[in-house]
Amino acid sequence: MDKIEELLSRGVDQIIPSKQELEKVLRSGKKLRVYQGFDPSSPLLHIGHMIGMRKLRQWQDLGHEVIFLIGDFTGRIGDPTGREKTRPLLSKKTVEENAKTYQEQAGKILGFSGKNPVKIKFNSQWLEKLSALEILNLYSQVTYQQIIKRGMFKKRLEKDEDISFNEISYPIMQGYDSVAMDVDVEVGGRDQLFNMMIGRDLMHKMKRKNKFVMTTQLLVDTEGNKIGKTEGNAIALTLPPEDMFSAIMNLPDDVITKSLEYLTDVPMAEIKNIEADIKKGANPMQFKKKLAFDVVKQLNTKQAAQRAQKEFEGLFQKGGISDSIPTIKVKSAGIELVDFLVDNNLATSRSDAKRLIKEGAIEIDRKTVKTSQIQFENNQVIRVGKKIFAKIRILK
């Protein structure tokens, strides 16, 4: 697989108007202006963002002009994608505080200095300056039917739930980013297709120019649940190596091969062999460790990845648990987790215990606990937060 083919296929969902048309432009040697936007609704970037940033890095390495756009204006509105209720507006101060270390975090993958550095821009630079007349002209380029046909808006209308003008404005404002920067390509997760297509339409109408849309795959399990901040299971790029390694090992087994494709440079032929081995019954643990090692190495160093793997194996694999962590004895396998956490000083109060469960901060044998009624098994390992571990011993 050559570099252009890998750019256009690995981890890619679709290319609009077509892969063939974009490939033709790329093989002609023309250099393009490419961007992806990141709204700072949270101070942390996570491995879901890593998929798009790795794709931007491929564009950068091929010599194209890459823009890392921070949506400090659109971030105040909040992307309504996937939301069943209106998002509250964020203050300018909150958004600016959230974005403060975005370049540093993204710099783990993208090159902001040296040869062909990635440019960083903020969409407040143009969106804050639009006059009332310019906003009206912008809105005149988009129809009510275009916006309201969006699936989530249809659902809300059926339930007679509110849709704010802020939410209707969001895809128009995001779409205008493409016009303001005069881009050739926009990269984004496949859940952003609607917003990206509004931008493509605006480019046609306002610039008389074609904009390619490249949507990337999302990291989801077999039930379609996304790994990310909205679902509360995001793995931040800033996690310490040991915590990141453990968090990746806690991912569902069914995302191993997808993650190897989207988050690493492991050859696709090798990934297909791994997928075949898992289907034949091979233990997925060895392949998940390969994934965790590679991701931690990318975001830190090889030495940090080696230390993280050693710690994980010492804590979680046979022979290491009993010597490394304390044992808690329970009289019965069936137990109420809130009481267990409080009684064993793993939570400061019942409300604290409930909060830990709600936030997904409790794991048993690397599986997140989502209910308070549980059934322990002998020698299971419970993890509370990032650092507290204990081994369960059921008294007979």
N, C-alpha and C positions, 0 to 999 in steps of 0.2 A: 504494500500500500504506500504510494508516494504521498508527499506532504499535503498536496492539494486535495487528493482523494480522502485522506484522513480528516482534513479540515471540514470537508463537505459531508462526511458520513458518520464519523465516530461521535456518538452521543448526540447526534442531530435528529430531531423529530421531522421537520420539513423545511423546505426552502421555497420561498414564493418570489417570483412566479414559477421558477423551476430550478432544480439542481443543475440541469444541463446548461441553462442560460448563464447562470453564475459561473459555472466551470469554464465556459467559453471565454468569459471576460477575464477570468484569472489566468488562463493559459495564454492569453494574448500579452500578458506581462503588465497590464494596467494596474496601477496601485489605487486602492480604494480607501475611503474614509469610513471607518467602522466604529460603532459605539454600542454600549449597553448602559442602561440606567439602573441606579441602586438607590431606592428611597430609604433615608435614615430613620425608619420608624422604630429602630432598636439600635443600641450602640455597638452591637456585635454582628459581624458577618459570620456565616456558618458554611458547612460543607455543601449545602444546597446552592449557595452563591458560587462555590468553588467550580461548579460545572461550567457556568458561563464564563468565569474568569479564566479558566483553562482554555476555553475556546478563544477568548480574546488574545491570550498569549500565543496561540497558534497563528492568529492573524498578524500579531506583532512580529513573530519570528520570520514570517514570510515577507516582511518589509512594508506592510500596510500601515496607514495612519490610524491609530487606535485611541479612542476617547473613553475614559472612565468617567461617566456622568453621575454626579451626586444630585439626586432630586430633592434639594433642600426646600424648594417651593412646593412641588407636588407631594412631598412627604408630609407637609402640613395638612393637606387635604386627606391623604390616605387612599391607597388603591382599594377600590371596592371589590376587586377580584376575589371570588370565593367567599365573600362575606354575606351573611344572611341579614345583618343589621348594619345601620349606618355607623361608620367609624367616627369617633370624636376627633375634632380638629386638634392638631398639636401646635403648640406655640413655636414661634421662630427660635426662641432660646432653647427649647427642648430639642428641636431638630438639629440645630447647630452643635449642641452638646453631643448628641448621638453621633454626628458625622465627624467629630473631632479626630478620631484615629482611623477613619476608613482608609486613607491612603496608606498608613502604616500596615494595616491588616491586609489590604489588597496587595501590598508590596511583597508579601510572602510568595505570590504567584506572578504578578506583573512587574515589568521593569519600568520604573518611573525615572530612570537616569540612564546614562550610557548611550549606546547606539539605538536610534529609533525609539526614544522613550515614549511611554504612554502619556497622553495628556489628561489632565484632570480638570473637569469643568463643573460648574454649579448652575442648575437651571433657573435659579433666582436672578442670574445675571441678565436674562432677557424677559422672563415672565413677570418680574416685578415692574418692569419698565413699560409694559403694554398699556396704552391709553384705553379709555372706554371705547373709543371709535375702533381701535385696532382689535379689541376683544370682540366687539360686535361683528366685525368683518371676519374674524376667525370663526366665530360661532355660525356665521352664514354659510360656511363651507361644509357643515355637517348637518344632517337631517335628524329629526326626532326619531324617525323609523330606524336609522342606523344604530342609535344608542339604545333604544328601548327593546330592541329584539334580543338584546343580550340575555342569556339564559337566567342568570341570577335575578335580573330585574323582572323578568316574566314571572318567576316564582313569587317574588314579593307582591307583584300586582294581583296574582291569584289569591294571595293571603290577605290582601288589602293592607299591606304594610308600607310604611313610608319609604320614599326614595328621595334623597336630598339633591338639590341642585349642585352641591359640591361634588357628589358622586358622578352626576351626569357630566360635570365639567372635567373630571379627572382624565379620561382618555383623550379629550380634546387638548388639554394642556400638555399631556405627555406626548401626544402626536405632534404638537408644535415644536417640541425639542428637535425632531428630525429636520424641520424646516429651518429653525434658527441656526443649526450647525451645518446645514446643507450636506447631509450624510449620503453615502451610497448604500450602506448596509446597517441594519439594526439586528442585534443579537439579544435574545431573551428566552426565558423558559416558555414552554408551550402553553402554560396557563396565561401568558401575556399576549397571546395571539390577537385577541380583540383590540387591545390598546395599540399594538404594533401595526395592525391593519388600518386603524384610523390615521396613524402617522403616514402610512404608505399612500392613503387616499389624499391626505393634505399635501404631500409632496407632489402628486400628480396635478392637483388643482392650483397650488400656489407657486410651484417651481417648474411645472411642466417637466418633471424628472422622475425616472423610475427609481424606487428604493427597494433593494432586496430585503426580505425578511427571513432571518434564520432562527428558527425556534429550536431550543435544546430540550433534551429529555429531562424529566423530573425524577428524582430519587423517590420511588414509591414501592410499597410492598405489594403482594399479590392481590390485596383487597383494595388497592388504589389509594391507600393512606400515605400522604406525603411526609417526608422527613424534613421538618422545617420549623420556623418559629411560630407560625400560625397554629400548628398542631402541638406545640409545646415540647417537641423532641429534638430540637436543633442541637447540633454539635458545633460549638463556636470554634473559629479558627485560632482563637487566643487561648484555648484550654492548655494547661500544662501537658507535656507529651504523655505522661503516665495516665492522666485522666482521659486524654483523647484516645489513646490506644484502647483503654477499657471501654469507652463509650462506643467506639466502632465495633468492638467485639460483642457489644450488646445489640447491634443491629440485627434485624430478622435474617435468617439464613437465606431467604429468597431474594435478598437484594445484593448478595455477594458478587455475582457475575456482572450485574448492572453497575455496581459501584466500581468494580475493576475497570470496566469500560469507560465510565464517565469521569473517574477521579484519579486514574493512574495512566502510565504509559506502557503497561503490560501489553505485549502484542496480542492482537485480536485472535490469532490462531491459538495461542496459549489459553486465552480466556474460553474459547469454544471447547478446548480439551478439558478445562476445569469444569465447565458446565456439564459435559458428558460424564465426567467422573462422579460428580455429585448425584446425577440421575441414576448412576449405577450403584450408588450406596456408599460412596467414599465419605469419610468424616469431613464435614464442611469446616471444622475448626482450623485445619491447616491452611485453608485458602482464605479464611477470614483473617488469620494472623498475617498472611501475606499482604492483604488489603490494608490492615491497620498499620503495618510496618511502613508500607510505601507512602501512605498519606502523612503519617507523622514525620517521615524523612523529608518529604516535600516541604512541609510547613516549618520544619525545624532543622535538624541535622541527622545524618546517619547514626552518629553516636547517641543522640537523644532517642532515636527509634530503638536502638539496641537496648538501652537502659529501660525504656518503657516496656519492651517485650519481656525482658528478664523479670521485671517487677510483676507484670501480669501473670506470667507463668508461675512465679513463686506464690502468688496469692490464690490463683484459681485452679491450677492443675494439680493432679494427684501428687501427694508427697509434700506439698508446700503449705497447705492450708492450716493443718493442726499446729504447726510450729510458728506460724506467722500471726494468727489472729485468735482472740479469746473465744471461748465456747459458752453459749447460753443454753441452760437446760430448761426444757419445758415439760409439763406433765401430760399434755395432750397435743396431738397433731393439729386438731382443729382449734383455731384460736382467733380472737378478735384483735386485729393488728394494732389498733389505736391503744388498747390497754397494754399490749405487749411492749410497744415502744416506750410508753410512760413508765411501766413497771420496771423496765430494764435500763432506765436512764438514757434511752436513745432519742428521746424527745423531751422537751422541757414541760410540756403540758398536753392535754388532749387536743386543744386547738392547734398547737404546734404540730402534733402528729398528723392531724387531718390535713394541715397545710402541706406537709411533706408528701403525703400520699397524692393529694390533688396536683402538686407540681411535678409528679413523676420522679421524686427524689429517693424512692425506695425500690431496691432491686433484690430479687431472690434468684440466685444462680444466673445473674446477668439478665434477668427478665424483669421489666418494670412492673410493679404491682399497682393495679388500678382499683382494687376493691379492698375493703377493710376486713372482710371475712376470708380467711385463708386456711389452707391445709398444708402444714409443714411436712417435710420428709426428713429423715435422718441425714445429717451431714450436709444439709444445704447451707449456702453462705448468703447471709443477708447484708446488704450494703445500704447505709443511710447517708445521704448526701454524697460527698466526694471522698471522704477519708475514713468513715467509720465502718468497720467490717466485723462480723461475728459469725461463728459457726453454730448451727443448731444441733442440739442433741436431745432426742425425745426419750424421756424416762419411761421405762417399762414397769 
